[in-house]
Amino acid sequence: MSPADFDRCETDWYRMLDERNRMFDRYLLGMRCARYAVSGMWIIAFAIVGLTLVEVSS
């Protein structure tokens, strides 16, 4: 393997590592958004149930 081949392989390797890191960051962002969305939906569901129970008991 010549030095030029090694440099090309090393460049490709670092490019793939950067791409993997970007994809993993997107995955983590998506998981974080999903967690907040599900938490918000639970809060809204409990609020609706609570308001319904207050209206029924009044």
Backbone as CSV, one residue per row, in Angstrom:
resi,resn,N_x,N_y,N_z,CA_x,CA_y,CA_z,C_x,C_y,C_z
1,MET,0.858,-1.172,0.000,0.000,0.000,0.000,0.906,1.237,0.000
2,SER,0.626,2.115,-0.923,1.432,3.325,-1.031,0.915,4.375,-0.042
3,PRO,1.723,5.382,0.235,1.271,6.447,1.132,0.019,7.153,0.615
4,ALA,-0.122,7.295,-0.676,-1.306,7.944,-1.245,-2.554,7.090,-0.988
5,ASP,-2.409,5.753,-1.147,-3.532,4.850,-0.862,-3.921,4.916,0.610
6,PHE,-2.914,4.941,1.464,-3.181,5.024,2.900,-3.907,6.324,3.246
7,ASP,-3.452,7.429,2.666,-4.108,8.721,2.928,-5.559,8.716,2.461
8,ARG,-5.799,8.108,1.297,-7.158,8.037,0.779,-8.036,7.172,1.701
9,CYS,-7.511,6.050,2.155,-8.259,5.181,3.076,-8.524,5.891,4.403
10,GLU,-7.523,6.605,4.897,-7.690,7.324,6.159,-8.750,8.425,6.018
11,THR,-8.732,9.125,4.892,-9.729,10.171,4.642,-11.134,9.572,4.599
12,ASP,-11.271,8.445,3.901,-12.572,7.777,3.838,-13.010,7.297,5.216
13,TRP,-12.078,6.784,5.991,-12.382,6.300,7.333,-12.925,7.430,8.223
14,TYR,-12.255,8.571,8.203,-12.719,9.699,9.020,-14.048,10.253,8.511
15,ARG,-14.259,10.214,7.200,-15.540,10.645,6.645,-16.657,9.730,7.139
16,MET,-16.419,8.416,7.132,-17.424,7.471,7.621,-17.679,7.658,9.116
17,LEU,-16.632,7.928,9.888,-16.821,8.174,11.321,-17.661,9.416,11.563
18,ASP,-17.393,10.473,10.800,-18.185,11.706,10.930,-19.645,11.458,10.567
19,GLU,-19.864,10.689,9.503,-21.234,10.380,9.088,-21.945,9.560,10.163
20,ARG,-21.246,8.601,10.750,-21.839,7.792,11.816,-22.190,8.663,13.016
21,ASN,-21.313,9.579,13.378,-21.595,10.465,14.507,-22.800,11.360,14.231
22,ARG,-22.923,11.872,13.012,-24.079,12.698,12.660,-25.374,11.891,12.705
23,MET,-25.336,10.658,12.206,-26.528,9.809,12.231,-26.920,9.475,13.670
24,PHE,-25.945,9.210,14.517,-26.242,8.893,15.909,-26.798,10.112,16.634
25,ASP,-26.280,11.295,16.317,-26.830,12.523,16.909,-28.279,12.730,16.491
26,ARG,-28.607,12.431,15.230,-29.997,12.524,14.772,-30.875,11.524,15.516
27,TYR,-30.357,10.316,15.718,-31.106,9.299,16.450,-31.399,9.775,17.871
28,LEU,-30.393,10.310,18.537,-30.592,10.791,19.906,-31.577,11.953,19.946
29,LEU,-31.512,12.850,18.967,-32.456,13.963,18.896,-33.881,13.448,18.705
30,GLY,-34.046,12.462,17.852,-35.364,11.876,17.638,-35.901,11.204,18.889
31,MET,-35.046,10.498,19.607,-35.480,9.849,20.850,-35.860,10.895,21.889
32,ARG,-35.120,11.969,21.961,-35.423,13.039,22.913,-36.765,13.687,22.572
33,CYS,-36.991,13.960,21.294,-38.269,14.547,20.868,-39.426,13.602,21.155
34,ALA,-39.228,12.318,20.911,-40.289,11.343,21.178,-40.597,11.281,22.666
35,ARG,-39.583,11.330,23.497,-39.809,11.295,24.947,-40.614,12.509,25.389
36,TYR,-40.277,13.687,24.873,-41.027,14.893,25.237,-42.450,14.838,24.707
37,ALA,-42.634,14.316,23.504,-43.973,14.224,22.927,-44.848,13.275,23.730
38,VAL,-44.303,12.123,24.103,-45.083,11.159,24.892,-45.387,11.727,26.270
39,SER,-44.428,12.390,26.878,-44.671,13.011,28.190,-45.765,14.065,28.089
40,GLY,-45.728,14.871,27.062,-46.752,15.887,26.860,-48.121,15.273,26.630
41,MET,-48.169,14.177,25.878,-49.447,13.523,25.639,-50.024,12.950,26.928
42,TRP,-49.170,12.392,27.796,-49.653,11.874,29.084,-50.190,13.005,29.953
43,ILE,-49.509,14.131,29.962,-49.975,15.277,30.760,-51.333,15.751,30.250
44,ILE,-51.469,15.853,28.939,-52.744,16.290,28.365,-53.843,15.275,28.660
45,ALA,-53.524,13.984,28.548,-54.529,12.950,28.829,-54.986,13.025,30.281
46,PHE,-54.050,13.174,31.222,-54.429,13.282,32.629,-55.234,14.553,32.893
47,ALA,-54.904,15.636,32.207,-55.667,16.881,32.378,-57.094,16.713,31.884
48,ILE,-57.250,16.062,30.750,-58.600,15.841,30.218,-59.410,14.952,31.156
49,VAL,-58.793,13.871,31.638,-59.490,12.984,32.572,-59.830,13.736,33.848
50,GLY,-58.913,14.521,34.359,-59.159,15.293,35.574,-60.285,16.295,35.397
51,LEU,-60.291,17.018,34.287,-61.354,17.977,34.020,-62.698,17.285,33.861
52,THR,-62.698,16.125,33.219,-63.928,15.359,33.055,-64.457,14.919,34.409
53,LEU,-63.589,14.439,35.280,-64.030,14.011,36.609,-64.542,15.184,37.418
54,VAL,-63.945,16.340,37.301,-64.412,17.519,38.018,-65.791,17.925,37.503
55,GLU,-65.981,17.885,36.187,-67.290,18.244,35.619,-68.369,17.252,36.034
56,VAL,-68.030,15.965,36.058,-69.010,14.936,36.414,-69.384,15.035,37.888
57,SER,-68.399,15.314,38.733,-68.666,15.360,40.167,-69.361,16.660,40.599
58,SER,-69.383,17.660,39.749,-70.021,18.942,40.120,-71.514,18.914,39.943
